[in-house]
Amino acid sequence: MITYTPATTEQDLEAILVLQRQNLRQFLTQEERDEQGFLTASYSLNFLREMHEASAHIVARDGETVVGYTLGLTPEFLPLDPVFASYLQAIQTMDWKGKPMLDYRPLIVGQLCVDKNYRGQGLVDGLYQACRNHHAGSFDFLLSDVSSLNPRSFRAHQRVGFQPIAEFPDAFTGETWHILVWDWA
């Protein structure tokens, strides 16, 4: 049975990094990227820990094994990693519902990943619902970005309830990325 909880131990964070490495685009074939999606950002354990202290990461467990995760990222972390530079620039200049995007309290998806052996079983939905349940009192909505080269991830986000609201050219990857919001109001 799959359960969803905030990460609680250093071992949880280490398990997140193992799943991350297994799904980074540079370690996947083109066929795997096209069919299964991919991750772009690679985090250190220290950065992952600091992010978690600001907004808890949510993990999916099969028994004691972490089989999926969603990372919460607050806006103050965006300037700390060059992978986020274009994304930060885009949301700093965006308005949403008549207000500047960063005048709200957004929780940003730092990354979402499900072990390849658990895909297609509703874990994306479960992770995002658990994220909402845990964070809705502290944040207004969940903000994500998805590469235009990752249609599987884009469809999964839309299925959960995310709506595309903008696109931006990313200097880090050279791709167009979609900005999506899941409004918790």
C-alpha distance (Angstrom), angle and dihedral (degrees) to the residues before:
residue distance angle dihedral
M1 . . .
I2 3.79 . .
T3 3.80 117.5 .
Y4 3.80 128.7 -172.5
T5 3.79 122.3 -145.8
P6 3.77 140.3 145.3
A7 3.79 112.4 -85.5
T8 3.79 107.1 -96.5
T9 3.78 109.5 176.7
E10 3.77 141.6 45.7
Q11 3.82 86.2 -112.9
D12 3.82 88.9 60.2
L13 3.80 90.0 54.9
E14 3.80 91.1 47.2
A15 3.83 90.2 50.0
I16 3.81 88.9 52.3
L17 3.80 89.5 54.5
V18 3.81 91.6 50.2
L19 3.82 91.1 53.1
Q20 3.79 89.9 44.3
R21 3.79 93.4 54.2
Q22 3.81 91.6 48.0
N23 3.81 90.3 56.2
L24 3.80 104.6 38.7
R25 3.78 110.7 125.3
Q26 3.80 93.9 -123.2
F27 3.81 90.8 61.1
L28 3.82 96.0 47.9
T29 3.77 130.6 79.1
Q30 3.80 118.6 -116.2
E31 3.80 88.5 -108.3
E32 3.83 91.2 53.7
R33 3.82 91.2 48.2
D34 3.80 91.6 49.4
E35 3.81 95.4 46.3
Q36 3.80 103.3 32.8
G37 3.79 106.0 23.3
F38 3.78 125.2 -125.9
L39 3.79 147.1 -126.4
T40 3.79 123.4 -113.8
A41 3.82 107.0 -173.2
S42 3.79 122.7 70.5
Y43 3.81 114.9 -160.7
S44 3.78 131.3 -162.7
L45 3.79 119.8 -127.1
N46 3.82 90.0 -111.3
F47 3.81 93.3 52.3
L48 3.80 90.7 45.7
R49 3.81 90.1 50.8
E50 3.83 92.7 49.1
M51 3.81 91.3 48.9
H52 3.81 89.9 49.5
E53 3.80 92.4 52.1
A54 3.82 89.9 55.8
S55 3.83 95.9 43.9
A56 3.79 122.4 1.6
H57 3.78 119.2 -112.1
I58 3.80 115.1 -129.4
V59 3.80 120.6 -134.9
A60 3.79 133.0 -165.5
R61 3.79 113.4 -141.6
D62 3.74 133.3 -163.8
G63 3.79 98.0 -160.5
E64 3.80 103.0 -47.7
T65 3.82 95.6 -24.5
V66 3.81 119.4 102.5
V67 3.82 105.7 -132.5
G68 3.80 100.1 167.2
Y69 3.77 143.2 6.7
T70 3.75 146.8 -174.3
L71 3.78 119.0 -151.4
G72 3.78 120.5 -144.0
L73 3.77 115.3 -143.6
T74 3.78 125.6 -174.6
P75 3.83 119.0 -149.9
E76 3.82 94.9 -106.7
F77 3.82 88.9 69.2
L78 3.81 94.9 58.3
P79 3.83 95.7 81.4
L80 3.82 90.7 51.4
D81 3.81 97.5 71.1
P82 3.82 124.8 46.8
V83 3.81 90.7 -142.8
F84 3.83 86.8 73.4
A85 3.84 98.8 48.2
S86 3.82 98.2 102.2
Y87 3.80 92.2 39.5
L88 3.79 91.2 52.2
Q89 3.79 91.5 48.2
A90 3.81 90.2 50.7
I91 3.80 96.6 50.2
Q92 3.81 93.2 41.7
T93 3.80 88.7 62.5
M94 3.83 98.2 39.0
D95 3.75 128.5 104.0
W96 3.77 120.6 -156.7
K97 3.79 124.2 -173.2
G98 3.81 89.7 -8.6
K99 3.81 97.7 -52.5
P100 3.79 134.2 89.9
M101 3.81 108.0 -92.2
L102 3.79 93.7 -121.7
D103 3.81 92.6 52.0
Y104 3.80 84.6 75.7
R105 3.80 125.8 69.3
P106 3.81 100.5 -107.9
L107 3.75 124.6 -179.5
I108 3.77 108.0 -150.9
V109 3.77 123.4 -148.1
G110 3.79 102.9 -121.4
Q111 3.80 89.2 -173.5
L112 3.78 141.9 -34.4
C113 3.79 124.2 -152.1
V114 3.79 137.5 168.9
D115 3.81 122.8 -166.4
K116 3.80 108.9 -104.7
N117 3.83 90.9 -120.1
Y118 3.82 90.3 59.4
R119 3.81 100.9 45.1
G120 3.77 119.6 122.4
Q121 3.82 92.3 30.5
G122 3.81 99.5 100.0
L123 3.81 98.1 -97.3
V124 3.81 93.7 131.9
D125 3.79 89.4 56.7
G126 3.80 91.7 44.6
L127 3.81 93.3 48.8
Y128 3.78 93.1 49.3
Q129 3.82 93.2 45.5
A130 3.82 89.8 50.5
C131 3.80 89.2 47.9
R132 3.80 90.4 52.4
N133 3.79 92.7 46.0
H134 3.80 91.2 50.8
H135 3.82 100.0 41.0
A136 3.83 108.4 27.5
G137 3.80 93.2 98.0
S138 3.81 92.0 56.0
F139 3.82 102.6 37.6
D140 3.81 135.5 44.0
F141 3.79 98.4 -141.3
L142 3.77 145.4 -19.6
L143 3.79 117.3 -100.6
S144 3.79 122.8 -162.8
D145 3.78 139.7 172.2
V146 3.79 126.1 -149.6
S147 3.78 129.5 -171.6
S148 3.79 116.0 -115.0
L149 3.82 84.6 -128.0
N150 3.82 91.1 62.4
P151 3.83 105.7 68.8
R152 3.82 93.3 158.2
S153 3.80 90.3 61.3
F154 3.81 91.8 43.5
R155 3.83 91.4 54.2
A156 3.82 92.0 45.8
H157 3.82 90.8 53.0
Q158 3.80 91.9 49.3
R159 3.81 91.1 48.8
V160 3.82 90.0 56.5
G161 3.80 92.2 50.7
F162 3.80 106.0 -90.3
Q163 3.79 115.6 143.1
P164 3.82 122.8 -153.6
I165 3.80 110.0 -120.6
A166 3.82 105.4 166.2
E167 3.78 146.6 -5.3
F168 3.78 131.0 -138.1
P169 3.79 136.7 -172.8
D170 3.78 109.5 -115.4
A171 3.80 116.5 -141.5
F172 3.84 91.9 -164.3
T173 3.82 96.5 58.5
G174 3.80 101.9 16.9
E175 3.82 89.2 -127.1
T176 3.76 135.9 116.1
W177 3.79 112.8 -107.6
H178 3.80 129.2 -159.9
I179 3.80 120.4 -135.3
L180 3.79 111.6 -145.8
V181 3.77 131.0 -174.4
W182 3.79 131.1 -159.1
D183 3.78 104.3 -159.4
W184 3.78 111.6 -146.9
A185 3.81 94.9 -169.3
